[in-house]
Amino acid sequence: MHAGLKRLSRTFAPLLITVLALGGCASAPPPQARLGLKLAPQALGAAISVEQHLKVERNGRIDEMDVALQVEPEALDMVGLAFGQRVLSLHYDGKELTSWRHVMLPSQVKAEDVLEDMQLTLWPVEAIAAALPAGWRIAEQGLHRTLYLDEAPIMRIEYGGQPRWSGTVTLENLRYHYRLTIQFAPADQ
């Protein structure tokens, strides 16, 4: 694992477990619930290394977690920490997704879903649009992005600024009724 991610994984705590725990609270998903989106890391169009503080709000509950994310043209690596320990890690090379999860994470928390939400939030809208299956579309206007299924809005994303991996980003999932707030901070320079 990249030395920066190791360093960050030792310093972060409770965000990803919150996001993941929310998946365990969800009722049975509607049909055609997830896209199965897996865009190549190079499709991001940049190499980034960022720290994120996540806050998930669902059904009156708030969970928080810290994440270290590194995307380079050849691979994406993510480490999520909660309560001072690693609870999830992902590695995606554009072909294969490998993950590790703490045994205490709910079985409903899927690495594929975490990757998909991350890519819907960070990747360029053109790369996402080219990979969407029939019936899905994505629209972007200024600092707002909306994902549609059969013209019904499924997800709304609002950015606090540019680039997309800076400032605060709010993702509202209208299908699963949760709000994810991502606070980005530059990784160690």
C-alpha positions as CSV (number, residue, x, y, z in Angstrom):
1,M,0.0,0.0,0.0
2,H,1.2,3.5,-0.7
3,A,3.1,5.0,2.2
4,G,0.8,8.1,2.3
5,L,-2.3,5.8,2.7
6,K,-0.6,3.8,5.5
7,R,0.2,7.1,7.3
8,L,-3.4,8.3,6.8
9,S,-4.9,5.0,7.8
10,R,-3.2,5.4,11.2
11,T,-4.6,8.8,11.7
12,F,-8.2,8.5,10.7
13,A,-11.3,7.3,12.6
14,P,-15.2,7.0,12.1
15,L,-16.6,8.0,8.6
16,L,-16.7,5.0,6.3
17,I,-18.2,2.7,8.9
18,T,-21.0,5.2,9.2
19,V,-21.7,5.1,5.5
20,L,-21.4,1.4,5.5
21,A,-23.6,0.9,8.6
22,L,-26.3,2.8,6.8
23,G,-26.3,0.1,4.2
24,G,-27.2,-2.3,6.9
25,C,-30.2,-0.3,7.9
26,A,-31.7,-0.2,4.5
27,S,-34.7,-2.2,3.6
28,A,-34.7,-4.4,0.5
29,P,-33.5,-2.3,-2.4
30,P,-35.8,-1.5,-5.3
31,P,-35.2,-3.4,-8.5
32,Q,-32.3,-2.2,-10.6
33,A,-31.0,-0.4,-7.5
34,R,-27.4,-0.1,-8.4
35,L,-25.7,0.6,-11.7
36,G,-22.6,-1.6,-11.3
37,L,-20.6,1.3,-12.4
38,K,-16.8,0.6,-12.4
39,L,-14.9,3.3,-14.3
40,A,-11.2,3.0,-14.9
41,P,-9.1,5.1,-12.4
42,Q,-7.5,6.9,-15.3
43,A,-11.0,8.2,-16.4
44,L,-10.8,10.6,-13.4
45,G,-8.4,12.6,-15.5
46,A,-6.1,13.4,-12.6
47,A,-4.0,11.9,-9.9
48,I,-5.3,12.8,-6.4
49,S,-4.5,12.0,-2.8
50,V,-7.1,13.4,-0.4
51,E,-8.5,13.0,3.1
52,Q,-12.3,13.0,3.5
53,H,-14.5,13.3,6.6
54,L,-17.8,11.7,5.9
55,K,-21.1,12.3,7.6
56,V,-24.1,10.1,6.8
57,E,-27.6,11.1,7.8
58,R,-30.4,8.6,7.6
59,N,-33.6,8.0,9.6
60,G,-32.6,10.5,12.2
61,R,-29.2,8.9,12.8
62,I,-25.9,10.5,12.0
63,D,-22.7,8.5,11.5
64,E,-19.2,9.8,10.8
65,M,-16.0,8.4,9.4
66,D,-12.6,9.4,8.0
67,V,-11.2,8.1,4.7
68,A,-7.9,8.4,2.8
69,L,-8.3,8.2,-0.9
70,Q,-5.6,8.0,-3.6
71,V,-6.4,7.8,-7.3
72,E,-3.6,7.4,-9.8
73,P,-4.0,6.4,-13.5
74,E,-3.2,2.8,-12.8
75,A,-5.2,2.3,-9.5
76,L,-7.5,3.6,-6.9
77,D,-6.8,2.9,-3.2
78,M,-9.1,3.8,-0.3
79,V,-8.8,3.2,3.5
80,G,-11.7,3.9,5.9
81,L,-11.2,4.2,9.6
82,A,-13.5,4.3,12.5
83,F,-12.8,4.5,16.2
84,G,-9.1,4.6,15.4
85,Q,-8.9,1.4,13.4
86,R,-9.2,0.3,9.8
87,V,-12.6,-1.0,8.9
88,L,-12.5,-1.1,5.1
89,S,-10.0,-0.9,2.3
90,L,-10.4,-1.0,-1.4
91,H,-8.1,-1.4,-4.3
92,Y,-9.3,-1.1,-7.9
93,D,-7.0,-1.3,-10.9
94,G,-9.7,-0.7,-13.6
95,K,-10.3,-4.5,-14.0
96,E,-10.5,-6.1,-10.6
97,L,-11.8,-4.7,-7.3
98,T,-10.3,-6.2,-4.1
99,S,-11.4,-5.2,-0.7
100,W,-10.9,-6.0,3.0
101,R,-13.6,-5.3,5.6
102,H,-13.7,-5.5,9.3
103,V,-15.9,-8.5,10.5
104,M,-18.1,-6.1,12.4
105,L,-19.3,-4.3,9.2
106,P,-22.8,-5.3,8.2
107,S,-22.9,-7.8,5.3
108,Q,-25.0,-5.4,3.3
109,V,-22.1,-3.0,3.0
110,K,-20.6,-3.7,-0.4
111,A,-17.3,-2.5,-1.7
112,E,-18.9,-2.2,-5.2
113,D,-21.5,0.3,-3.8
114,V,-18.8,2.4,-2.1
115,L,-16.8,2.5,-5.3
116,E,-19.9,3.5,-7.4
117,D,-20.9,6.4,-5.1
118,M,-17.3,7.6,-5.1
119,Q,-17.1,7.5,-8.9
120,L,-20.5,9.2,-9.3
121,T,-19.3,12.0,-7.1
122,L,-15.7,12.5,-8.4
123,W,-15.4,11.3,-12.0
124,P,-16.2,13.7,-14.9
125,V,-19.8,13.6,-16.0
126,E,-18.8,12.7,-19.5
127,A,-17.0,9.5,-18.3
128,I,-20.0,8.5,-16.2
129,A,-22.5,9.2,-19.0
130,A,-20.6,7.0,-21.5
131,A,-20.8,4.1,-19.0
132,L,-24.4,4.3,-18.0
133,P,-26.8,1.5,-18.9
134,A,-30.0,2.1,-20.8
135,G,-32.6,4.1,-18.9
136,W,-30.0,5.9,-16.8
137,R,-28.7,9.4,-17.5
138,I,-26.6,12.0,-15.6
139,A,-26.9,15.8,-16.0
140,E,-24.6,18.5,-14.7
141,Q,-25.2,22.2,-14.4
142,G,-22.6,24.3,-12.7
143,L,-22.0,22.8,-9.3
144,H,-25.0,20.5,-9.4
145,R,-25.2,16.9,-10.7
146,T,-28.3,14.7,-10.9
147,L,-28.5,11.0,-11.7
148,Y,-31.8,9.8,-13.3
149,L,-33.4,6.5,-13.9
150,D,-36.2,6.6,-16.5
151,E,-36.3,10.4,-16.0
152,A,-36.9,10.1,-12.2
153,P,-34.1,11.7,-10.1
154,I,-32.2,9.1,-8.1
155,M,-29.3,11.1,-6.7
156,R,-28.4,14.7,-6.4
157,I,-24.9,15.9,-5.8
158,E,-23.9,19.5,-4.9
159,Y,-20.3,20.7,-4.9
160,G,-18.9,23.6,-2.8
161,G,-16.3,24.4,-5.4
162,Q,-13.9,23.1,-8.0
163,P,-12.1,20.7,-8.3
164,R,-14.8,18.2,-7.3
165,W,-12.5,16.8,-4.6
166,S,-12.2,20.0,-2.6
167,G,-14.4,21.7,-0.1
168,T,-17.7,20.2,0.8
169,V,-19.8,17.9,-1.4
170,T,-23.4,16.8,-0.5
171,L,-24.8,13.7,-2.0
172,E,-28.5,13.1,-1.5
173,N,-29.7,9.6,-2.4
174,L,-33.4,9.9,-3.1
175,R,-33.9,6.2,-3.6
176,Y,-32.3,5.0,-0.3
177,H,-33.2,8.2,1.6
178,Y,-29.8,9.2,3.0
179,R,-27.6,12.3,2.8
180,L,-23.8,12.0,2.6
181,T,-21.7,15.1,3.3
182,I,-18.1,14.8,2.3
183,Q,-15.6,17.3,3.7
184,F,-12.4,17.2,1.6
185,A,-9.0,18.4,2.9
186,P,-5.8,18.3,1.0
187,A,-3.6,15.3,1.8
188,D,-0.2,15.9,3.2
189,Q,1.8,17.7,0.6
